[in-house]
């Protein structure tokens, strides 16, 4: 088995230098680092992660709190987990998943938290390790998220450009920053074009949106586009319209928000605001690792621009 001594001999440096390159690379000149890394690669040397963690007084564990039910029909969290895991793996960190039904047990070096609601912030403030949130908040926690306001502005502007004269927002019935931001994007664009606004809010379940359309059967106005705060709600709107043989997208348009699964299985496929969930996972991990290395210094916010993905539910 290759040892630290073998690497030191091949790189023509001391064992202390090799150890410093592995545990504190920021303290070593680039020339020395290149020499040591080259020797490690040639000898197929793998640092002992447990030993490294011990030297740095760290666990090499990051905990991901998911504080909402994970819907098994959507790979939203799989994409997020993949992004986080890929980035953490570069620094030899392990990811531990914690749900609201399995509260925090054991040590770690930091937390990524998603699915939080206002009632969660009190205990979040008591966490003693660095924290980064996946999701917008107004309480000065570091976070990564999609630019929610920009997303619904893009959706509304597209609906207007396609000639829909009635544009209705179907929101999620939660008093949370991401929902306020999505509604704000819709309102900004509607006011810009001096159009009448209409907002409905439901729990994030497709059957509620479908039932709303059924209840509105006699009052549906041709040339309406529904801007939805989630693909799940958009899926329900589409199902409701389909039951009345409504002409989609000629007479009615639908735009969702997420773009991770339901937009692809809908018929016709949904036009949606696609969130770069994998990239957001990478950004969350990068932000947290930087925060850990800087002894918990604030990192601010990181918002990623979404993409308007055109499907068959709009002109």
C-alpha positions in Angstrom: 0.0 0.0 0.0 1.3 3.4 -1.0 2.2 5.6 2.0 2.7 9.3 2.7 6.4 8.6 2.8 6.3 7.1 -0.8 4.6 10.2 -2.1 7.1 12.5 -0.3 10.0 10.6 -1.8 8.6 10.7 -5.3 7.8 14.5 -5.1 11.1 15.2 -3.4 9.5 17.0 -0.5 9.0 16.3 3.2 6.1 14.2 4.7 5.0 17.5 6.4 4.7 19.2 3.0 2.6 16.3 1.6 0.3 16.5 4.7 -0.1 20.2 4.3 -1.0 19.9 0.6 -3.7 17.4 1.5 -5.1 19.1 4.6 -4.3 22.8 4.0 -3.6 23.3 0.3 -4.1 27.1 0.6 -0.9 27.3 2.6 1.3 25.7 -0.1 2.7 27.2 -3.3 1.2 26.1 -6.5 4.4 24.6 -7.8 4.7 22.3 -4.7 1.0 21.4 -5.0 1.5 20.3 -8.6 4.5 18.2 -7.7 2.7 16.4 -4.8 -0.5 15.9 -6.8 1.5 14.5 -9.7 3.2 12.0 -7.3 -0.1 11.0 -5.7 -1.6 10.3 -9.2 1.5 8.3 -10.3 1.4 6.2 -7.2 -2.4 5.9 -7.1 -2.4 7.3 -3.6 -5.7 8.1 -1.9 -5.7 10.3 1.2 -7.3 8.8 4.3 -10.5 10.8 4.6 -11.1 9.9 8.3 -7.6 11.0 9.1 -8.0 14.3 7.2 -11.3 14.9 9.1 -9.5 14.3 12.4 -6.7 16.7 11.5 -9.2 19.4 10.6 -11.5 18.7 13.5 -14.3 18.0 11.1 -16.7 15.1 10.4 -16.7 15.3 6.6 -20.5 15.1 6.8 -23.1 17.5 5.4 -26.7 17.1 6.4 -29.5 17.9 4.0 -32.8 18.7 5.8 -35.9 18.2 3.6 -38.7 19.7 5.6 -41.6 18.7 3.3 -43.0 15.5 1.9 -41.1 14.3 -1.1 -43.5 13.4 -3.9 -42.3 10.1 -5.4 -43.8 10.9 -8.8 -41.4 13.8 -9.4 -37.6 13.6 -9.6 -37.3 17.2 -8.3 -35.3 16.2 -5.2 -33.3 13.6 -7.1 -31.9 16.3 -9.3 -31.2 18.5 -6.2 -29.5 15.6 -4.4 -27.4 14.8 -7.5 -26.1 18.3 -7.8 -25.3 18.6 -4.1 -23.6 15.1 -4.0 -21.5 15.8 -7.0 -20.0 18.9 -5.6 -19.5 17.5 -2.1 -17.8 14.5 -3.5 -15.0 16.7 -4.9 -14.1 17.6 -1.3 -14.7 14.0 0.0 -17.7 14.9 2.0 -20.6 12.5 2.7 -24.2 13.7 2.4 -26.7 12.6 5.1 -30.4 13.0 4.4 -32.6 14.1 7.3 -36.4 14.5 7.0 -38.9 16.3 9.3 -39.7 12.8 10.8 -36.1 12.0 11.7 -34.7 15.0 13.5 -31.0 15.8 13.7 -28.9 13.2 15.4 -25.1 13.1 15.4 -22.4 15.5 14.3 -21.8 17.3 10.9 -19.9 20.2 9.5 -22.9 22.1 8.1 -26.5 22.0 6.9 -28.4 22.5 3.6 -32.1 23.0 4.3 -35.0 23.0 1.9 -38.8 23.0 2.2 -38.7 25.3 5.2 -41.7 27.4 6.2 -41.9 30.5 8.4 -42.4 28.3 11.5 -39.1 26.6 10.9 -36.9 29.7 11.1 -36.8 29.8 14.9 -35.0 26.4 15.3 -32.9 27.1 12.2 -31.4 30.1 14.0 -30.4 27.7 16.9 -28.2 25.5 14.7 -24.6 25.8 15.7 -23.0 24.8 12.3 -23.0 26.8 9.1 -26.4 26.7 7.2 -27.4 27.4 3.6 -31.0 27.3 2.5 -32.3 26.1 -0.8 -35.2 28.5 -1.1 -35.8 32.2 -0.9 -36.2 33.7 2.5 -36.5 37.2 4.0 -34.7 36.6 7.3 -31.1 37.1 6.1 -30.2 33.4 5.9 -27.8 32.6 3.0 -29.7 30.9 0.2 -29.7 29.6 -3.3 -32.9 29.7 -5.5 -34.3 30.3 -8.9 -35.1 33.9 -9.6 -38.8 33.4 -9.0 -39.9 36.9 -10.0 -38.1 36.8 -13.3 -39.6 33.4 -14.0 -43.2 34.5 -13.9 -42.4 37.7 -15.6 -41.0 35.6 -18.5 -44.2 33.5 -18.5 -46.5 36.4 -18.5 -44.7 38.4 -21.1 -44.7 35.3 -23.4 -48.5 34.8 -22.9 -49.1 38.5 -23.8 -46.8 38.2 -26.8 -48.8 35.2 -28.0 -52.0 37.2 -28.1 -53.9 35.9 -25.1 -56.1 38.6 -23.8 -57.1 37.2 -20.4 -54.2 36.1 -18.3 -54.9 34.5 -14.9 -52.4 33.6 -12.2 -52.9 30.2 -10.4 -50.9 30.5 -7.2 -50.0 28.2 -4.3 -51.9 29.0 -1.1 -48.8 29.5 1.2 -47.5 32.7 2.7 -43.9 32.1 1.8 -41.3 34.3 0.0 -41.1 32.1 -3.2 -44.8 32.4 -3.8 -44.9 36.2 -3.2 -42.0 36.5 -5.7 -43.8 34.4 -8.3 -47.0 36.5 -7.9 -44.9 39.6 -8.1 -43.5 38.7 -11.5 -47.0 38.2 -12.8 -48.2 41.5 -11.3 -45.3 43.5 -12.6 -45.8 42.4 -16.2 -49.6 42.8 -16.1 -49.3 46.3 -14.7 -46.6 47.2 -17.3 -49.1 46.3 -20.0 -52.1 47.9 -18.1 -54.0 44.6 -18.1 -56.5 43.4 -15.5 -55.1 41.0 -13.0 -56.8 37.8 -11.7 -55.3 35.6 -9.0 -56.5 32.3 -7.6 -54.7 30.3 -4.9 -54.9 26.6 -4.0 -52.8 24.1 -2.1 -50.3 22.6 -4.5 -52.4 19.7 -5.7 -53.4 19.1 -9.3 -57.0 17.9 -8.5 -57.8 21.3 -6.8 -56.8 23.2 -10.0 -58.8 20.7 -12.1 -61.9 21.2 -9.8 -61.5 25.0 -10.2 -61.8 24.7 -14.0 -64.8 22.4 -13.6 -66.5 24.9 -11.3 -65.8 27.7 -13.8 -67.2 25.7 -16.8 -69.9 28.2 -17.7 -67.7 31.3 -17.2 -64.5 30.2 -19.0 -63.4 32.9 -21.4 -61.8 31.9 -24.7 -58.3 33.4 -25.3 -57.3 32.9 -21.6 -53.8 31.9 -20.5 -53.2 30.4 -17.1 -49.9 31.3 -15.5 -49.3 28.7 -12.8 -47.0 28.7 -9.8 -46.1 25.0 -10.3 -46.3 22.4 -12.9 -48.6 20.4 -10.6 -51.2 23.2 -10.7 -50.7 23.6 -14.5 -51.2 19.9 -14.9 -54.6 20.2 -13.1 -55.7 23.2 -15.2 -54.9 21.2 -18.4 -56.8 18.1 -17.2 -59.8 20.3 -16.3 -59.8 22.0 -19.7 -59.4 18.7 -21.5 -62.5 17.3 -19.9 -64.5 20.1 -21.7 -62.7 19.4 -25.0 -61.3 22.9 -24.8 -58.9 23.8 -27.6 -55.4 23.9 -26.2 -53.5 26.1 -27.1 -55.7 27.8 -29.7 -58.4 29.0 -27.2 -56.6 28.4 -23.9 -52.9 28.5 -22.9 -51.2 27.1 -19.8 -47.7 27.8 -18.4 -46.3 26.0 -15.4 -43.3 26.4 -13.2 -40.6 23.8 -12.4 -39.9 21.8 -15.5 -38.6 18.6 -13.9 -41.1 16.0 -14.8 -44.9 16.8 -15.0 -44.4 19.1 -18.0 -43.2 16.1 -20.0 -46.0 13.7 -19.2 -48.8 16.2 -19.7 -50.8 16.0 -22.9 -50.0 18.3 -24.6 -46.7 18.9 -23.0 -46.6 21.9 -20.8 -44.9 25.2 -21.6 -43.1 25.9 -18.3 -40.5 27.9 -16.5 -37.8 25.4 -16.0 -35.7 25.6 -12.8 -32.1 24.5 -13.1 -32.4 22.3 -10.0 -29.2 20.3 -10.5 -27.2 23.5 -10.9 -28.9 24.9 -7.8 -27.8 21.8 -5.9 -24.2 22.4 -7.0 -24.4 26.1 -6.0 -25.8 25.2 -2.5 -22.9 22.8 -1.9 -20.3 25.3 -3.1 -21.8 28.1 -0.9 -21.8 25.8 2.2 -18.3 24.5 1.7 -17.0 28.1 1.3 -18.9 29.1 4.5 -17.4 26.2 6.4 -13.9 27.1 5.2 -14.5 30.7 6.2 -15.6 29.8 9.7 -19.2 30.6 9.1 -18.9 33.9 7.4 -22.2 35.0 5.6 -22.3 34.2 1.9 -25.4 36.2 0.8 -27.7 34.9 -1.9 -27.4 33.2 -5.2 -30.3 33.4 -7.7 -30.1 31.5 -10.9 -32.0 32.5 -14.1 -34.7 30.1 -15.1 -35.5 29.1 -18.7 -38.8 29.4 -20.6 -39.4 25.9 -22.0 -41.9 25.9 -24.8 -44.4 23.0 -25.0 -47.7 22.3 -26.6 -49.9 24.1 -24.0 -49.3 27.6 -25.5 -49.3 29.0 -29.0 
